[in-house]
Amino acid sequence: MLRTELDNENEAVQKQARDYFARTLARPASDTKYIKETSLDFCKKQNLKRAILKSVELLQSSSYDEIKDVIDEALKLGVDNNHGHDFKKDFELRYTLQARNPVSTGWKIIDGITKNGLGKGELGVIIAPTGAGKSMALAHLGAIAVKNGKSVVHYTLELSEAITGQRYDSCISGVRLTDLLSMKDMVYEKITDVEGSLIIKEYPTRSATINILRAHLEKLKKRNQEIDVILVDYADLLKPTSNYKEKRTELESIYESLRALAQEYNCPVWTASQTNRSGLNAEVVTMESISEAFSKCFVADFILSISRTIKDKNANTGRMFVAKNRNGVDGLVYPIFMEPATVKIKVFEQEEDAAELLREKTPKEQADAIKEKYKNFRRQARGA
């Protein structure tokens, strides 16, 4: 308006416009807040209007998740007023200790090289060939967190909620999976003693997107459910929010969204990934064996692989390779003891330690010892 008036040929009008502008600059406006809010509201409406029109086209192709992304992006206008870290003004902030709040893995050696576990906003990935124990490892990590008083949300895209829950039962109680039904009283007693909480949510394979997981997490938050750790079994089975021509691009998008989820909910996220054929009988699974998308490696903060040959499976042994570690050293190989029957996984520094453990007690001897404990538990219960 001012520019239009200044272009007016009438000199009196030009002078009035200049004087008005000078007076406006001379005194602070009392309605600045109102003007800003009204202007921002107008811009939001225009932005949202464009997003809705674009969504109509996406609706024809049933791209529901992409519609959500378009609408969410439109609503973000004017929300974030943080201009970033000012190198000079925010000097002191760089020297203020930031708490990672790491969650222990339950493996002392791994905790030692990751500064006590996976921290908030970080993504951890377990790589293993089919049948090597990816889901077992995720259940172990979740069970350790629950034992340590954390609130865990476990998403399963392959196994049922009941089977996943039984793995937690076995890991926490020490009872073999085959004996859970006959010893369920003792198992219940054990799980009621743990301080943490666990929510297990099942989705059919390739049916859930990151947005669906996010919606479920929001429902939990409305129920005042704390979210300390998120586990996804496993990311390769998630559905991408958009349609991509190549599988590797889909997976890259999924892993990026998972890390964003970790940052959004300010907690660690663990997931798993399957190797290609080269990792099936490998002594050590490296990042070269990652199936489809190597870009997963760029997104993750911590990557470990589990390799178990046929001989290892018969002896309950294997190897764990730390492929990537943003908080410490990597490129290390550790021998492990893995007993699927009780979802027990231990990591050792030296091969002799693993062999010593196997010599110490056979799986049958361990099972007999637990059954004897259960008999004592029943006798005490009847006596009470």
N, C-alpha and C positions, 0 to 999 in steps of 0.2 A: 504493500500500500504506500509506504514511504517513497519507494522508488518511483511509483506511478505519479505521485504528487510532485516530486522533484523534477520530473520530466514535463510538468505542466508549464505552458508558456507564460502563465500569469505569475509575475514576480512576487505579488503579495501572497499568493498561495504557497509558493516555494519558501518564502520567509516564514510563514506560519508552520509549515512542515518542519523546517530546520529548528525553529524555536521549540516546537513540541518535542522533537527528538532530544534536544539539549536538556529540556526540563526532565524528561524521562530518565536520562542518564544521571542527572544531578541528584535525584532522590530515589532511594531503594523502593522497589515495588512491594507492597504489603501482601499481594496475592500471588507471589512467585510459585509457591507450592501448588496452588490450585491450577495455575497455567501449565506447570510441568505435568501434573497428573492428568489433566484434560488432554494435553497434546499426546502424551504417551498412550492414553486410552484410545484416542483416535487412530494412532499408528497400529496398535494391537488389533483393532477391529478390521482395519484395511488388510493387515497381514493375514489374519485369520480368514477373511473373506476369500483371499486368493488361495489359501490352503484348502478351503472347503470346495472351491471350484475344481482344484486339481484332484481332490479326493473323489469327486464324481467320476472322473475318468478311471481312476484306480479301482473304483467299485465294480466297474464292468468286468475287470479281470480278476475279481475276488482277491485283490492284494490287501488284505485287512491289516496285516502288520505294517506294511508300507504306509497305509493311511494313517495309522497311529503315529508313525515316525514323522510324517508331514505335519500333522496337527500339533504334536509335541514341540516340534521345531518352531512352529509359528507362535506358540504360547510362550516360548523362551524369550521373546523380544522384550527388552527392558527389565528382565529379571535379575541378571548378573551385573552389578555395578562395580565389581572388583576389577580394577584396571591392571592388576598384576603386582609383582614384586619390584618396587623402586630400588634400584641398586644402591643409591646413596641414603635415601630417607629410611629405608628398612634394613639398614646395616645390622642393628642389634638382633633382628629376627633371625638372621643367619646363624647366630651363635646361641640361640635358645634351643635347648634340647627338645626334640620332637619325639614323643612316645610312639614306638611301633606297636606296642601291646602284642608281642608275638604269642602265638599259640603253639605249644610244644607238640612235636611229632611223636613223642614217646620213645624215640631212639636217641640216646644220649650223644652218640657220635654225630648224627645229623644235626641235632640242636646245637652242638658245639661249633659247626661250620656255618650255621645260618643265623647266628646271634639269637639263639633260643627259639627257633622255629619260624614259621611263616607269619609275617606282620600284617597289619591292617592295610587294605587296599592292594594286597599282593596276590598274584596268581601262581599257584603251584600245579605242575602237570606230572603225572605218573605215566611213563611209556612202557608198554609191555606187549608181547605177542598174545594172541588169543589163548586163554587158559593158563596164563602165567601168574595171575593173581592181582589184576588191576582193582577189581571190586573188593577183594579181600583187603588190599592195602588202604583203600578209601574207608572201609569199615573200621579198620584199625585206627586210622587218624581221627575219625569221628568219635570212636569209643574213648580214646585217650582224652579228647577235648571234653567229653561228657564227664569223665572221671574227675577232670580238673575243674569242674563247676561251670563249664561253658554251655551256652545255648546253641545247639547245632541244628541246621536244616539240611537234610540229605535228600537230594532228588535222584530217583532211580528211573532210568529210561530203558532198562533191559530186564532187570529182575523185579519181582513183585515186592510190595511193601512188607508182606509177611516174611519172605525169605531174607530180605535185607535186615528186618528187625531181629530175626533169629541169629544172624551173624553178629549183631551187636550183643545179643544175649550171651552168645558163646564167648565173645571176646572179653566181655566184662566179668562174666561168672567163672570162666575157665572150663565150663562143661562142654564136652564134645557135641557137635551139631546133632549127631545121631542119638544122643542121650537127653536132649533138651525136654522132650515130652515126658519122659519117665521121671525127670528130676526138676520139673517146672516150679515146684514149691521153693526149692533152694535158689533157683534162678531168679524168681520174683523177689526173694529176700535180698539177693545181691543187688539187683537193679534199683530197688527202692532206696538203697543206701547211698547211691551216687548223688552228688550235689547238682550236676548239670541237667539239662533237658534236651530232648531229641524229638524232632518232627521229621517223619519220613513221608515223602510225597511221590507217588508213582504217576508217570505219564507214559502213554504208549510210544514206542520208538518212532522218531521223526515226526512227532505231532506237536511237541512243545517248542516254543521259541523263547528267546531271552525275555521278550515282553510278557509272555505267560508266566515265567518264573518271577519276574518283577511284580506282576499283579498279585501273585500268591504271597510274596514277601510283604507287600503292602497290607494285605488282609491280616497277616500275622502281627504286623506292627499295630494295627488297629485293635487287636486283642491284647495289646501290651506285651507281646512276645519279644523277648530280646533276641537279637541275631548276632552271634559272635563268630560263627564259622558256617560257610556254605560249601557243600560238597555236591558235585554233579557227576553222576555215573551213567554215561560219560559224555563229554562235549561233542564228540563226533556224531552222536545220535540225536543232537538237537536239530531243529528245523531252522533254516536261515530266515530272517525277516524280509528279505528281498529275493527275487529270482536272479540267479547268476548263471552264466554260460558254463563256467568251469567249476568243478568240485573243489579245487584248491582255493578259489576265491570265496566260496561259501564258507569253508572251514576257517579261513583267515578272518572273515567277518564275525563268525561265531566266537572265536577266541578273543578278538578285540572287544566284543560286547561283554564277554565274561569278565575281562579285566576291568571294564568300565563299571560292571556290577559290583565288583570288589571295592572300587573307589567310592561308588555311590553309597554303599551300605557300610563303608569304613571297616571292613573285616576281611580276613583271608578267604580266598576261594580255592578249593582243591578240585581238580578234575583229572580225567585219564584219557589217554590216546592209544590207539592200536598201531603196532608196527606193520610194515609191509612184510613180504615173504622172507626177506633176508634176515629178519629178526627171529624167525620161528625156532631155530635151533642154535642160535648164536651164543657163544660163551659170554659176551658182553654186548648189550644193545646200545649203540651210539645214536646220535641225532640223525645220522644218515639213514637210519632204518625207520624214521617217522613216516607214517602212511600219508599219502596225498600232499599235504601242505607243510612245507618246511618253514613257512612264515609263522607257524605256531611258536617256533623257537624264539622269534624276535619279540613276541608279545609277553611270554611267560617270564616271571621273576625267578622261578626255581623249577628245574626239570631234573627228575631222577628216572632211571629206567630199571626194570626188573627183568632179569634173564634166568630162565630155568630150563635146562636140557632134560631129556627123558630120564637120564641118570639122576639129575638133581631132584626131579619130582618123586622118584622112588626113595630118595634119601632125605627128603624134606630140606634140601639145601638150595642155594642159588647165589646170585650176585646182584648187588645194587651199584649202579653207576651214576654218579652225580655229574650230569651233563652241563648244567648251567646253574649258577648261583650268584645273584647280584649282591648278596650280603657277605660273601666270603669266597673261599677257594672252591674250585670245581675240577673236573677231570679225574676224580678219585673213584676207585673201585673197592667195594666192601663185600665180604662174604656175608650171607644172611642165612638164618634158619627160618623156614616158613612151614607151619603145620596147618593146612587148610581145615583139618578136622576141628580145630579150636580157634581158628582165625588168629593164630599167634605168629607174629613176625618179629625177629630179633636181628639186629645188625651188629657185626663184630669187626674189630680192627684186624685180627689175624685169623688165618684159616684154622689154627689149632683150637681157638675158642669154640668155633662152630662144631668141630669134631668132638670136642670135650663134652659139649651139651648133648650131642647125640649119644655119646657113650654113657652119659649120666643116667638117662631114663628113656626107654623106648616109648612110642606113643601108647602102646597097650598098658605099660606100667603107669604112665601118667593118668590114663583113663581110670585104671583100677584105684589109684590113689584118690581121685576126685569122687568116685563112687563110694569109697569108704567114708570120705568126708560127708557125703550126702546121707549115708546111713546114720552117722552120728548126729547130723542136723535133725533128721526125723525123730530120733530117740529123744533129743533134747526138746523138740517141739511137743511130743506126746507127754513128756514129763512136765512141761509148763502148763 
